[in-house]
């Protein structure tokens, strides 16, 4: 028994030494997180409780706290389960959502699923949803249009009450449809696909068809169809006219000129239909009811809120005093004003132009004095949302951050705008005592708050200035309608700028980098018609130029143009490959010296293009004279291309040679003109496992030569991969094993097998040239492991000199980022007895399953909803790496894959270290004196 206890104790001690984790008070020290919901397309403000339920373009249904805008709960729908409608039943505090996967009821306070009803086969368009307040049993009824089926469900349990198949024999396949709820029934509008025929049906609250009417139109009609009572309205294809149909008419739509453009909007009102022009500036609201009226300067109009006696809508206009919110009664065609307020609110970034509010949602509530109060949720053209109430902007959310497309890490300005607060010696000692009490859990809440406040004062992480260790960065991110610069310390917005509404930018690159510490780097934003250059420190517009051709591919040039003390990056923009056999190329910036650099480095420019659906890969050369691409080679694969990627040329490589434990050498294959292609069956393919395979090709893009081919039988996509230095890691699904697998390929140059470490040290550097036309023989090492989870994205850590062991970043389907040491994916992991050489290389014994330790999740306990990309950038210290992951949410952290071997923690106990050294010196002096006295006393005896 004592021996067993001793073994158990030793085992527990071993576990303790291997454990790693994060204390609760350390969360948020080197990381931050921003939760978002996306751009709102429908919203409902509760009239009695502080709740706001929304549906967004990011496929999310959510409920927010009306008091501060915080997210109470949210639910993300899959990419194939498109959200089309959200309504709130206040009587039961239920949120009803309609999507391709069915209709669902959610508890409005907690977000729990109350009931769910699938809708069967998918409709050809997004459905329409509403609430019929007075059902047969006095309870609210959920009414939905899905395809040509109008269905009523019980709001309590989702049971079917009735169902009607509309105009089945009278109208063909449908393009779109819409419903309008009235007190005793539902009116439905349906648009036939490709014919311009519009159907109008009135159905009672018991599911009985009361009226049917079909309208013919000679004009081309858009898909924008709206119902207002028994009135159906639809715009023409060019948006210039609004066509209206009512029951008992002559069978033709009555069209009115609105002067709208294609992105105009039409709304239902109590008096009829309202058409709103949308030219990117305040326009006109055209009211169609007993005539045609205009309301000037309106940019947004809300849906109707009210009952049969009063049907209210909110309009947004701009005045000299600010944003004007007007509440109008839509039962009258003149839209009489019931209430109005002016707010100091602008849709803009910190620099650049001012945008407009293009959506508004009205809420009516009872005040404490029993008077009626109004509040409005406004949505800007950049996706930002704000709650307006009683003349104040209650809160604001930057939902434009939910649609990021690209990111760049930039060094902040060199000059500090504020100094880190310095503490005197006594304050530092008090701080160290507080830290010790917190570590041993002997603190009070007041002491913990005091320590955090003191630590924030001493920390310089949030300063907008450059530091010598490269810890502080600006993360410039490109959204769908706005570009932002975020601070890496706390995620706050340093500057932001609205994009051009007509042609928003879709690509972003570093344009110019200054070697002068006082100089600011420049970034370039590319749209299909122009490009803009911005100061990365302030967001100021430096220059703007139009582009002669649309482009499909952007090729960063391998060399830079020296402009004073700055490096000017050059780019080649390639027009769509399907437009011509010899696509045109545009050089930007086409300035003095750029063409000569282009000619000098012509041998380094090799363009490749992957036609993923067609399963072909083509290589091109550049003709400088005509500035066109000439096809050099073509590879055709037997299946679609699932992934195509090349290594990042900015990857730091510390050594081109890998020294093994037995002192033999392996030379890394670092050809920059190498691409990895994965071809096979995509996810969801109906092919059986026996006749399918996943093919991985390593291809030289200069000649089109296949350097290596790896076959995975009975495997399919989706494929996620990273290509760094001389290795590739990719993730796929094995149908043969019924599990996800992760494979690694490491490429080595096999032409130097006779060179040893001493020969390498003392050999003369003869400047050996490697040519793609005479490729070196390759040695490929590979391994495959099972992985427990599917992935959404992959990335890899990067350090300043490439010395630190890299970590592969797995973006899991649970919207988390797992950081795995590359050694777990090393193909040389020993399968048998561990040798001394393997231990020296720190090789990990082989296991077929990749471990996933809870403490290795870079995102900790957070989930990045809609995760789609993981970006990494080195710090100034070799031990550190910045990680930025984004989807709908944003997450940043700074990791140290091999721990902090070149730095000390910020809260390192310097005071205690000094006191300890001083104490030891004093102790040494005292002991020396005591020893001398003791020896002297012994001699006198």
N, C-alpha and C positions, 0 to 999 in steps of 0.2 A: 504493500500500500504506500509506504513513503516514496518508493521509487516511482510509482505511477503519479503521485502528487508532484514530485520533482519534474517529471517529464511534462506534465500539464503546465506547470509554471513556466518552464523554459519555452514551451510552444507559444504560450500567451505573450511572453516577452518578445519573441521573434515577430509575432504579429504586430506588436506595438511599434517596433523599430521600422517595420515596413509600411505602417499606416501613413496616409496623407489625407489632408482635408483642409477645410476653410472654416475659421471661426465666424460666428454670425456677425460680429462687429466688423469683420474684414470685407464683407460683401459691399460693393459700391466703392471700395477704395481705389481699385484700378479698373473699374468697369462702370458702365451705365446702360440703361435700357429705356426705350421709348415705345409705348404701346399705341397703336393706331387702329382705326377702323376703315379708312378709305373715304373716298368721296361719296357723300350721301346723295341718293336719288329719291328716297322717300322717307318721311319722318312723321311721327305722331307725338304731340306734346300732351301729356296727361293733364286733364282739367282740374284734378283734385290732389294729385300726388306729384312729388318732385321727380318725375321720371320722363325720360325722352327715349322712345324706341325708334330705331332707324334701320333702313336697309341700304347697303352701299354697293358701289361698283366693284369693290374688292370681294364680292360674294359673301358678305358678312351681315348677319342680323345681330343687333346689339341693343342694350339699354344703358343709358347714361344717367348720371345724377344731374338733374336740372340746376342744382345750386352751384356746382363747381365744374361740371363737364367731365368728371371722372367716369371711367368705364365701370359699370356695375357687373356686367357680364357680356360676352359676345360668343357667337357660334359661327365658325367658318364652314362654308359649303365647299364641296369638291369642285374641281375644274369642269367636270361634266354635269354638275348639279347647279345650273345657273339660277341665281335668285332673281325673281321677277316681280315680287310684290310682298309688302309687309303692312299689316293693319293691326290695330289694337282694339280689344274689347275691354272697355273700362269697367263694365259691370262685373266681369270675372277676373280682371287683372291678367289678361292673357294676350300674348303676342302671337298672331297668326302669320306664318310665312308660306309663300308659294314658290316652288322651284321645280326643276326638271325631275327631281326625285320624289316629289309629292308635296302634300300640304302638311304642315306641322304646327302644333300649338306649344308655346313656351310659357312658363311662369315668368311674368314680367319682372318680379323682384329678384329671383334667384337664378333664372335661366334654365331651370329644369324642364325636360321634355315631358309635356302633359299627355299628348297623344300624337300619333303619326298615321297618315293614310297615303299609301302609294297611289299613283294615278294611272298605272298601266303603261301602255306604249307612249312614247314621247310625242309631243305635238310639234308641228312645223314652226311654231313661234312661241315666244314667252307668253304665259297666261296672264290673266287679269283677276284681281281679287277685291272683294268688298264685304261689308257687313250689313245685313238686312236686320234692322233693329227690332221690328215687331213681327216675330214668327207666330206660328199657330198656337204655341204654348206660352207665348209671352216672353220667351227668351230670345236673345240675339241669334242670328243664323249666319253662318259663313257661306258666302256665295262665291263661286269661282268659275271662270271660263278657261277651259283647257282644250285646245283644238276647237271643234265645233260643239263640244259637250258643255252644257251649263249645269253645274252641280251645286246642291245645297247640303251642308253638313251641320250637325249639331255642334255648337261651340264647346259643350262640356266634354263630350267623349269622341267627337269626330264621326259619329255614325251617319250614314247616308239618310237624308230626308226625302229628296227627290232628285231626278236627273232628267235632262231634256237634250235630245240630239237635234241641233238646229239646222234647218235648211239642207237636210241631207241629200234630197233629190233635186234641189233647185239651184244649188251653187256648188262649184267644183272645189278643188284643193285650195286651202286658205293661205293667205300671206300674213295676215295679222287680224287681231280682234280686240275689242274693248267692251267694258260694261259700265253702266251708270245705275246707281242704286236710287230708287225712290221709295216712298213710304209704303206702298202696297205692291211692289214688284221690282223687276229688273229690266232695263233696256240694253240690248246687245247690238253692237255693230261689227260686221264681218267683211273683210276685203278678200275677194277672190284673187288667186295668184295669176298674174300675167294678163288679165282681161280688163281690169278697171271696173268690174262690177262690185257693187257694195250692197250688202244685205243689212236690213234693220229689223229687229225682232223685239217685241215687247212680251215679257213673261210675268205672270202673276206670282205672288208670294207663295202660292201652293204648287208652282211648277207647271202652270197651264199656259200654253201659248195663246196670247190674245190677238196680236197683230204681226203680220209679216209684210215686208216690202223689199223689193230689189231695184236698185238704181243703176242706170247705165251712164257711162261717162266716156266722152271722146278724148278727153285730156289724159295725159299720162299721170298716174297717181303715185304718191310716195307711200311709205309704210306707216306714216305718222297719222294714225286714226284716233279720234277722241270722241267720247259720248258726253252729251249734256242733256239729261232727261231723255226724251224721245227724239233728240236731234243728233245726227251723226255728222261729223266734220272730218275732212281729210285734205291735206295740202297736195298741190301738184308736185311733180317731180323736181321742178326748179324752185319750188317754194314760193313762187310769186302769187299764187292764188289759193284761196281757201274755198273748198267745195262743200256745200251743206245739203243734207237731205232730211226730210221729215215725212212722217206718214201721210197718206192721202195726197201726195204731190203727183206731178205728171210723169213720174218714173225717171226723171233726170236730175242730176245733181246741179244745184244752183251755185255757180262759182263767182267769187268776188276777188278783185284785185287787192292785195295787201301790201305790195312793195317789199315783201319779205325776201330773205335769201334762203339758201338750202338749210341752214341751221336755225331757222326760225322755229318758234314754239307755238302750239295752240293749247288752250286751256278750256275746261268746262266752267260755266258760271250759272248762277240761278236764272239769268235772263237769256242765256244762249251760249254762244261761243266767243272766246277772246283769242285773237291772233296777236302774237308778240314778235316783233322783228328782233333780230339778234345779229347786229353787224359789228360786234365787239365794242359798241358804244351805246349810250342811251338812245333808244329808238321810240317806236310808237306802239301803243296797245290799240288794236282795232276791235271794236265791240260789234258783234253781229247779232242784233235783236231789235226787231221793229225798225230796221234801218242800219246805217253804218256810221259809227262814231269813232273818233280818235282821241286817245289820251296820250299827251306828249311826254317824252323823257322817261318812260317806264323801262326798266331793265329786267324786272322779275315780277311774277304774279303767283300767288299761292293757290293751293286747292281750297275748296269751299269748306268752311267750318260753320255749323249752325243747324237750324231746323227749318220747318216749313214757314215760320214767321219771319225769320231773318237768316240770310245766308251770306256770311262774311268772307271776304278775301283780303289779303294783304298785297299791296303794291310797293315796289321799291323805285324811288326816283332820287336824283341828285340835285342838290341846291347849293347855294353859296355857303350855307351854314353847315353842310355835311350831308349825310345820308338821311333821306326823308322816308319814313315808314308811314303809309296811309292804310287805314282799315276802311273798306268800302262795302256797301250792301249791294250784292250782285243780283238781287231780285228786281232791281230797277235797271233799265238799259242805260241810264245816265250815270250809274255807279256813284251814288251820293256818298260823301265821306262821313264816316261815323267817328273816326278817331285818327289823330296823326301825331307823330313824334319825330324829332330830329336827333340824330346820333353822330357823335364824332368818331366815325369808323371808316377806314379805308382798306380796300383790298390792294395790298402792295407789299413789296419787299422793303428792305432797308434802303435800297438804292433802285433807281430805274423808274419805269412808268407806273402809273396807277391803273389798276384793273377795275372791274365792275362786279357787283353782286348779280348773279344770274339765276339764283334760286332762293325762294323764301317759303317757310312753312309757318303757319299761324297757329297760335295757341290761345285759347280763351279760358280764363279762370275767375273764380269768385274771390275777391279780397276780403280781408277781415271785417271791413265796414259794409259788407254785402253789396258793394259796387262791382262792376265788371272790369276786369283787368285784361290786358293784352300783352303777349310776348311773342317774339318771332325768332325763329332760327334762320339765319341767313348763310348762304353758301357762296363763296367767291369763285371767280373763274379759275383760281389756283387750287380749289378744293378746300381752302380754309373755311372753318365753320365758327360761328359766333352766336351767342344768345343775347338778344336785345330785349331789355325790359325797363320800363319806367325811366327812359332817357339815358340809361347806362348800358355799357357793354359788360355783361355779367362775367363772361369768360370767353376764351377763344382757343381753338385747337388748330394746329397746322397739319391738316390731313393730307396736304400735298406730299408729305414725307412718306406716305404709304405707297407711292408709285415710283420708287427710284429705279433708274435704269443704268446708272454708272456711278463710280466713286473714284476719287484720287486723294492720296495723302500728300499734304503740302506743309512745308515748314512755315511756322508763323513769323511775323516780323521780328527783326533782331532787337529793336529797341523796346524795352519793357515799359508798359504803361502804368505799372504799379510794382512796388517792392514787396517782397515777402516780409511779413512782420517778424521782427526779431524779439526774442524773449530774453530777459536777463537770467543770471545763473539761478536765482531763487525760484523763478517761475519754471525754469527747466527742471529743477529738482522736484518741485511740486507736481509737474507733469509726469515725471518718471514714477513718482509714488502713486499717482492716480492710475497710470498704465499697469503697474504691478498689481494693484488692488483689483483692477478689471480682469487681468489674466487669471487671478486666483478666485474670481467671483466673490470678492469681498466688498464690492462697491454698491452704492445706492444709485437710483435713477438720476438724481441731481449731479452726482459725481461723473456718471457716464456722459451726460449732456455737456458738462463743463469740459471734459476731456475732448469730446468731439469738436467743440467750439475752438479750443486751443489748437487742436491738430489742424483744423481748417485754416486757422490764421498762419500757422507755420508752413503749411503745404503751398507749393507753387504750381500745382497741377492745373489750376484753372486760369493762370495768367495767360493773356494773349501775347506771349512773347517767346522767342526761341530760347531753348536751353541747350547746354553743351552736350547733354546725353541723348538728345533727340526724343525725349519723352513726350513733350507737348507737340501736338500736330493739329493742323486744320484738315478736316475731312470734307472736301468739296464733293457734293452729291448732286446729281442731275435727276430731277423729277419730271413728271409728264408735262407740267406747266410752269415750273419754277426751279431755279438752281439755288442751293443753299451751301453755306460754309458752316460746319459744326465744329465745336471745340472738342478735342479728344478727352479733355479733363472731365467735363460734366455733360457734354452733348448739347450745350446751349447754342443757339443760332448767332453766329458772329455777323453774318450778312446774308441777304437773300435778294434775288432779283427775278421778276416775272419774265417769262419767255414770250416770244412773239406768238400771239394767239393763232394766227393764220398758218404759221409754219414753225411749230415748236421744235427745238433741238432734240435729236435722238442719240447723238454720240458726243463724247467729251474726252479730250486728251490734254496732256501738258504741252503747251505751245512754246514757251521760252523759260529758261532757267538762268538766273543771274548768279555769278560767282561772287558778286559784291553782297556782303551781308545786309546792306541797306536796300538792295534791290528786291523787288517783289517778283515772284514767278507769275507767268501768264498762263491762262488756260484758254482753250478754243472749244466752242460749242458749234457743232455741225448740224444743220438741218438740210433737207433736200434741195433748198433753193439758195441758201446763204450760209456764211459762217461768221461768228462773232468772237472777238478776243476780249477777255476780261482780266482785270487785275485780281489775282487769287487772294490778295489780302483784304481788298475793299469791295470787290464786285463791280468796280467802275468799268464802263465800256471804253475800251482802248481803240478798237477799230471794228468795222463791219463791212463785209464784202459779199456780193452776190456770186452764185456759182453758175457756170454755163450749162452744166448737165446734172441730172440726178445721178446718184451713185448708189452702189450696192455694197462695195467693200472699201475699207480704209486701210492703207498699208503704211505704217510708220516707217520712215526712212532709216536705214542702219547707221547713217552718219549725220552729224549736226553741222549747221552753218554758224561760224563764229561771227557774232555781231557785238563788237566792243568787248565787254566783260561778260557777255551772255552767250548761251548756247541756244540757237534757234532750231527747233525741230522741224523737219520737212515731212510732208504727207503726200501720198498718191491716192487720189480718189478714182475708183474704177466704176464706170457706168454699169448698169445691169447686164449680166453675162448673157441673158437670153435675148437681148436687144440686137446684138451683132456678133459675128464670128470673131471679130477683132475689136473688143471693147475699147472705147476711148478712155484716156487717163488724163486727169487734171492734177497739176502740181500746185500745192499751196504750202507756203506763200511763194509765188513765182516772182522772186526778187533777184536782184543782182547777186551773182555767185551761186544761186541755187542750181541752175542748169549745168554749170561746170562740175559741181559736186555730183550731180546726177549722172553725168557722162563718166566721171572718174570711177564711180562705184557701180557701174552698170552690171558688172559680173556678180555683184552681191544681191541683185534684185531678182528674186524668183517668186513669182506669184502663183498660188494654187487656189482652186475653187472647187468646193464639194457640192455637187447636186445631190442632196440627201435623199429626196424621194426617188430620183432616178437611179441612184446607186452608182454615180460616176464621179471620178476625180480627174481634173484637168490641170496641167501645168502650163504656164505662159512665160514668155520672155518679153522684155520691153523694147519697142522701137522708139528711140528718142527723137528721131526725125519727125515721125508722124504722131508721136505720143499715143500709140495704140499698143495693145497686147497682142502678141502672136502666139498661137497655140503651139506648144512643143511636144506634148505627150498627153495621152488619155489612158486612164485605167477604168475598166468597167467591172463592177462587182455583181455577184449573183443575187444580191438582196439590198434593200435600202441601207443607207449609211445612218447609223444611230449616233455616232459621236466622231468629231474630227477636231484635233487640237495639236498645237505645236508647243515647244518649250518656250517659256518666257525669257527673252534675251536679257532681261534685267536681273535674272537669278545670279546671285554671287556664288562663285565656285572657288573655294579656298585652295584646293589642290586637284590637279588633273589625274592624280595617281592615288590609288587606294592601297595602303600597305597592310598586308594580312598578318595574322599572328605568327606564321612561319617565316616571315620576312620576304615572302614573294610579293610581286607587284601585279596589280590589275590597272590598266589604263582606261579611264572612263571615256566612253564614246560621246563626245559633246558637239557633234555636227549641228550647227544652228539651222540647217535646212532639212530638218527631220520632222515628219508629221506622223501622228498616230491616228489610224482609221479603224473604227469598229463598225462592222456591217452584220446584219442579221435581221431577225424578226423583232418587231416592236412589241411593246407590252400589249396584251389583249389579242394577239394574233390567234387565229383558229387552227393553225397548222399543228400537227401532232409532234411529239417530242422526237420520234425516230427519224424524221426527215428534215430536221432543222438544226442549224448550227450557228454559233457566233464566231465570226472571224475577226482577229486582231491583226492589223498590218502596220509595220513600221516602214515608212516610205521616204526615200530621198526625193525632195521636191525639185532638185535640179534636173535629174534625169528621169524621174518616175520609176526608178528601180525599187523593187520590193526587197528590203533588207532582211525582213523577218516576217513570218506568218505564224500565228498561233490559232489553233482551232479548238473551240469548246463545243463538243457535240451536245445536242439536246439542251441548248441554252438560248436565252433570248434577252431582250432589253426589258426595261430601260437601262442604258449604260451611262454611268457617271465616271469621270476619269480626271486625273491630274498628271501633268507631264512636267517634271522638274529635273534639272541637271541631266543625268544619264539614265533616269528610271521613269517608269510609268506604272501607276496604280489605277486599276479600274474595277468597277463593281457592276454586277449583272445578276440575273436569275438563272439558276440551273434547274431545268425541268426534269432532268434525270434524277437529281437528288432532292428535288422539291424544296430547295433552300437558296438563299442568296449567298453569293460567293464573291470574294475579293481576290484578285490576282495581281501579281507584281512581275514586271519585266525589268531587268537591269542589263544595260548594254555596255560591253567592254570591247576595246580595240584589241584584237588577238594577234596583231602583227609584231608585238614586242614581248613575246613570251620569254626570250632569252635574256632580257634586261633585268638585273637584280638591283637592290637598293644602293649598293656601292657603285655599281656601274652608272646608275642614274645621278648619284651625287657628284661623281668626278668626270662625267661625260661632258664634252664640249657642246654648247648650244649651237647647232648647225642650222637652226631655223627651218625645220622640216615642214613641208607643205602637204596638206591632205586634200585630195581632189575627189569630188563626187563622181567624176568620170573614171577614176581608178580607185574604187572604194576599198577600204581596208577590210579584212575578214573580221566578222563580228563573233563575239562569244556572248550568248544570251543566257542569263540565269533567270529562272522563273519559279514561282511558287503560287499555290492557291490555298485559300483558307475559307472556311464557312464563316458567315457573318449573320448575326441574329436579326438585323433590322434592314428594311429597305431604306434608300437614301433619296434626298431631294437635291443635294448639291455636295460638292467636294472642294477642298482647298488645301493649301500647304503653308506652313510657317516659313517666313523668310527672315534671315538675319543679315547684318551689314557686311560680313565677310564670309559667310557660309561655313564657319567652323562648327557651330553648334549643331547637334543632331536635329534633323528636321522632324516635325510632327505632321502627320496627315490629318486634316480636319474633315470629319464626316458630318454633313448636315442630314440628320436623321428625319424619317417621316414624322416623328413626334415633334418636329420643329425645334430641335436642340442641336448644338454643335459639340461633337466629341473629338477630343484631341488625343490621337494615338501615336505613340513613339514609332518612328519609321523602323526601328529594330524589330518590332513585331511582324513587319512585312518583309523582312530581309530574306531573300531566297536561300541564303546560306545558313539559316537556322539549323543547328545540328539535330539529327533525328536519333542518334544513338548516344553513346557515352560522351560526356563533355570532356574535351581535351583541354590541355593547358593553353593551347593557341586560341581556342574558341573562347575561353574565359578571358584571355587578354583582350580580345576584340569585343568583349561584352555581348557576345551572341546569346540569344535567348533560346532555350530548348524548344524544339518544334512542337506545336499543338495544332490540330486541324481546325479548332475553333478560336477565333479571335476574341480575346477577353474584352469586356466593356465594364470598367470599374466606375461606380457612381461618382467618385471624386475626380475623375478625369474629364467630366463634362465642362467645357469652357464656359457654357452658359449657366452653369450651376443649376438652380431650380427654375430657371426662367424658360419660357417657350417663345420663340420668334415666329409668330403666326405668319403663314405664307412664305416661309424661308425659301429664297431662290438663289442667293449668291453669297459667297464667303470671300472676302478680300483680306490680304495680308500685306504688311509693309514692315521693313526693319526699323528698329530704333537705332540711336547712335551707339548704344552698348551692344556688344555681340550677344549677350545673354537674352536680350529682349526682342519681342516681335509684337506689332500691333495687329489685332484681328477686328475686322468690321463685318458683321453679318447683317443682311437686310432682306426683307420681304415686305409684308405689311408693317411689321414691327422693325425696330432698329436695335442692334446690340453691339457694344464695343467693349473690348477688354484688352489688357496688355499681359501677355504670358511670357514665361521664362522656361522654355522646354528643358533646359539643363540646370534649373535653379539659378540663383543670383550669384554666380561665381565671380563676377567682376564689379559688384556693387553691394552696398549695405542697405538694409531697409530704412525707410524714412523715420520710423519710430525706434530705431536702434538706440539702446540705452547708453548714450555717450556719457551722461553724467555718472551713472553707476560704474561704467568702465573706468573713468577717471578716479572716482572714489575708491574703487577696488585697487587700482594701481597705487594710489597714495597710501591706502591702508596697508598694502603689502610692503611698501617701502618703509613705512613707520614701524610695522611689525618686525621687519628685518633688522632695522636699527636697534629696536628694543631688545630683540632676541640676541643680537650680537653683543650688546652691553651686558645682558644677563649671563651669557655664556662666559664672557671675560671675567665677570665677578665670581662665577661658579668655579672656574679654573683657578683663579687667584686664591679663593678660599680653600680649595683642595691642597694647594701648595703650602699653605700655612699650617696645615694639619700635620 
